[in-house]
Amino acid sequence: MMFSKSFAVVRHWLDLQAIRLQEWPGFSRRGLLLFACACGALHSALVFLVSHVDDTLVLNFYAFFIFSGLFLIVFFLNAVNFSSHVMVLFSAFFLSLVVFNTGGVNSPNIAWLPALA
């Protein structure tokens, strides 16, 4: 019972923070999506500089172009809803491809994912 009350307090605090963030004049969903796409493209491009032997190099090659394309779609066409849905689907698809190509959920690529996020 004590834990459920503390979870309710934490959730209420998070809701208040989200409302406060959305009232901030500099907040925009478009800006957050542009930042997320730029970070995804930059991360995928930086993977090319690290030498490794597994198959994720090809997957990151595709990820770079998809994240860059989503960035351009949001920047020039302002298609925020479409791009955010595509980004969520692509990220889930990309994660599942990494899992299937690197040895399952216990592979080092997936084990380091929480540390990088």
Contacts in CASP RR format, 6 or more apart in sequence:
PFRMAT RR
TARGET T0000
AUTHOR 0000-0000-0000
METHOD contacts of the structure
MODEL  1
MMFSKSFAVVRHWLDLQAIRLQEWPGFSRRGLLLFACACGALHSALVFLV
SHVDDTLVLNFYAFFIFSGLFLIVFFLNAVNFSSHVMVLFSAFFLSLVVF
NTGGVNSPNIAWLPALA
21 27 0 8 1.000
29 80 0 8 1.000
29 84 0 8 1.000
30 74 0 8 1.000
30 78 0 8 1.000
30 80 0 8 1.000
33 70 0 8 1.000
33 74 0 8 1.000
33 80 0 8 1.000
33 83 0 8 1.000
33 84 0 8 1.000
33 87 0 8 1.000
34 71 0 8 1.000
34 74 0 8 1.000
34 75 0 8 1.000
36 87 0 8 1.000
37 67 0 8 1.000
37 68 0 8 1.000
37 69 0 8 1.000
37 70 0 8 1.000
37 71 0 8 1.000
37 74 0 8 1.000
37 83 0 8 1.000
37 87 0 8 1.000
38 67 0 8 1.000
38 71 0 8 1.000
40 63 0 8 1.000
40 67 0 8 1.000
41 63 0 8 1.000
41 64 0 8 1.000
41 67 0 8 1.000
41 68 0 8 1.000
41 71 0 8 1.000
44 60 0 8 1.000
44 61 0 8 1.000
44 63 0 8 1.000
44 64 0 8 1.000
44 67 0 8 1.000
45 64 0 8 1.000
47 56 0 8 1.000
47 57 0 8 1.000
47 60 0 8 1.000
48 57 0 8 1.000
48 60 0 8 1.000
48 61 0 8 1.000
54 101 0 8 1.000
54 102 0 8 1.000
54 109 0 8 1.000
55 101 0 8 1.000
55 102 0 8 1.000
56 98 0 8 1.000
56 101 0 8 1.000
56 102 0 8 1.000
56 109 0 8 1.000
59 94 0 8 1.000
59 97 0 8 1.000
59 98 0 8 1.000
59 101 0 8 1.000
63 90 0 8 1.000
63 94 0 8 1.000
66 90 0 8 1.000
67 87 0 8 1.000
70 83 0 8 1.000
70 86 0 8 1.000
70 87 0 8 1.000
70 90 0 8 1.000
73 79 0 8 1.000
73 82 0 8 1.000
73 83 0 8 1.000
74 80 0 8 1.000
74 83 0 8 1.000
95 113 0 8 1.000
98 109 0 8 1.000
98 110 0 8 1.000
99 105 0 8 1.000
99 107 0 8 1.000
99 110 0 8 1.000
102 108 0 8 1.000
102 109 0 8 1.000
102 110 0 8 1.000
104 110 0 8 1.000
END
